[in-house]
Amino acid sequence: MVQTKNKRCVGPTAPEERLDEFRERLRFTPELEDLSEFFALVGNDTRLKIIYLLKEMKEVCVCDIAEVLEISVSAVSQQLAKLKAYGVVRSRRDSQTIYYALAPHPLMATLLETLAHIDV
């Protein structure tokens, strides 16, 4: 019998075969792990604001992002490095300035659609 916060669970109610099936299916789940990593990445307030800014402005340099978000260039660079490592943003150098833009990423479509409905 499993005890959960002042309530007693009388044991699994689903058939053991069904539990075994899902136990096995959830052992190796790269798609769910990728989704979890993506949510952890974009779940950060600063990174989500950067994504929103890139969505709206299309291409922005680090200094402009720092100016809009009122944080240091170094802090923006750290967040952009994480986004770039995951393939969410891409960069382009023009002389000494590096511009960032959103990269095509399979999980971004849903996020961008959600951001389109947010009144900022």
N, C-alpha and C positions, 0 to 999 in steps of 0.2 A: 504494500500500500504506500503510495506517494503522498507526502504532506505538502500542501501548498498554501501558505499564508492563511491560517485558520480554517481552511477548507480541506476536506479529505478527498483525495482522488481514489476511486475504487479500482484503479488499474486501467490498463489499456482497454478501450471498448471496441476498437477496430480489430478485425481478424488479424492474427499473427502474420499470416502470409502478406497481407497488405502493408503492415508495418515493416516487414522484411524487405518488401519491394521498394518502399520509399527510403529505407535506411540505405539500401544498396544504391539507389539512384542518386542520393545526396552525398555519397562518399566522394565522388569525383565530379565536380561541377564547375568547370572553368568559366562557363558563361555567367553563372551566378557570382563567382569570385570577381570576374571582370566588372560586372554591374556594381558590386559592392565597392570595389576600388574607385570606380567612376563616381558613385554617390559620395564617397568619402572625399574625393578630390574636389568636386563642385559644391560640396556641402559647407565648405569654408566660406565665410562671409566675404572676405577680400577677393578670393578667386572668383566667386560668383559675380561680384561687382565688376571685376575685370572682364569676365565673359560678357556681361551685359553691355559694358562700354564698347567692347570690340564688335558686338552685334550691331550696336547703333551707329558707331563711327567707321566701321569696316576695317580701318587700318590706323593704328595709333603708335606713337613712339613711347618709350618708357617714361620720359620726362612728363609728357602730357598726362599719362595715366596717374603718375605720382601727384601731379598738380590737381587733377580732378578729385582723387581719393584722399588728398591731403595726408599722404604718407611718404616716406623716403623712397628715393629711387632704388636704393638697395632692397627695401622690402618688396617693392614691385618686381624687381628682377628675380628675387627668390621665388615669388609666386608664379611668375611667368615661366621660370625654369621647370617647375613642377608641372604646369599645364603643357609645356612643350614636350617634356619627357613622356607624357601620356598620349601625345599626339593630338591634343585639343587645339593648340595654337601653332602657328608657323611664323617664321621671322624672315625679314628681308632687310639687307643692309644697303643703305644709300650713303656713301662716304663714311662719316663717323656715326651716323644715326641708324639705329636698328628699329624697324617698324614691325609691329605684331598684328596679326589678323587671325581670325578663327580658321582652323583647318577642317577639312571634311572629316568627320568622325561619325561612325554609325550611331553612337549614343547621343550625339548632340542634337539631332532633329527634335526629339521629344523635349529636351531642355529648352531649346530655342522657341519652340511652340508655346511652352509654358511661360517663358519670359515675355512673349508677345502679348500675353493677357494680363501682365502685371503693369499697373499704372504707377510708374516711377516719376 
